Amino acid sequence: MSYDLRVNTVLEHSVWFASSYTASINYRKSLYSNWIFFELTPGLIFERQQRFKGMTNLNAKLEFIFGGI
């Protein structure tokens, strides 16, 4: 399990502004040996365009690692 906090910035007229803030938790599990993994990442995003209103997101990922080919 890992935790992630991010601040994305943008440069406008020589001034830096925060364009979004993100907070998420990443859970990674080996499904089979050391070559098939599953990741689940729920998070919150606060975007400037949305007046920093919190939005939820959920990312799922299935990863296959091939080596020695």
C-alpha positions in Angstrom: 0.0 0.0 0.0 1.3 3.5 -0.8 0.0 7.0 -0.3 0.2 9.9 -2.7 -0.3 13.6 -2.3 0.2 15.9 -5.3 0.0 19.5 -6.2 -0.1 20.3 -9.9 0.9 23.9 -10.9 0.6 26.1 -13.9 2.5 29.2 -14.9 0.3 32.1 -15.9 1.7 35.6 -16.6 4.9 34.8 -14.8 3.0 33.6 -11.6 2.7 30.0 -10.5 -0.8 28.8 -9.5 -2.1 25.5 -8.2 -4.2 23.9 -10.9 -5.2 20.9 -8.8 -4.6 18.9 -5.7 -4.8 15.1 -5.5 -4.8 12.6 -2.7 -4.9 8.8 -3.3 -4.1 5.4 -1.8 -2.6 2.7 -4.0 -3.2 -1.0 -3.2 -1.2 -3.6 -5.2 -1.6 -7.3 -5.0 0.2 -10.2 -6.7 -2.5 -12.4 -8.3 -0.2 -15.1 -9.7 3.5 -15.7 -8.9 5.6 -12.5 -9.7 4.2 -11.7 -13.1 0.5 -10.8 -12.7 -0.5 -7.9 -10.5 -3.7 -6.0 -9.7 -3.8 -2.4 -8.5 -6.7 -0.5 -7.1 -6.3 3.3 -6.5 -9.2 5.3 -5.0 -8.6 9.1 -4.8 -9.8 12.6 -4.4 -9.1 15.4 -6.9 -9.6 19.1 -6.3 -9.4 21.0 -9.6 -9.1 24.8 -9.9 -11.6 24.6 -12.9 -14.2 23.1 -10.6 -13.4 25.8 -7.9 -11.5 23.1 -5.9 -14.7 21.1 -5.3 -13.7 17.5 -4.4 -14.3 14.8 -7.0 -13.7 11.1 -6.4 -12.0 8.7 -8.8 -11.2 5.0 -8.8 -8.5 3.5 -11.0 -8.1 -0.3 -11.6 -5.1 -1.8 -13.3 -4.1 -5.3 -14.3 -0.4 -5.7 -15.0 1.5 -8.5 -16.7 5.3 -8.7 -16.5 7.1 -10.7 -19.1 10.9 -11.2 -18.7 13.6 -13.2 -20.4 11.8 -13.2 -23.8 
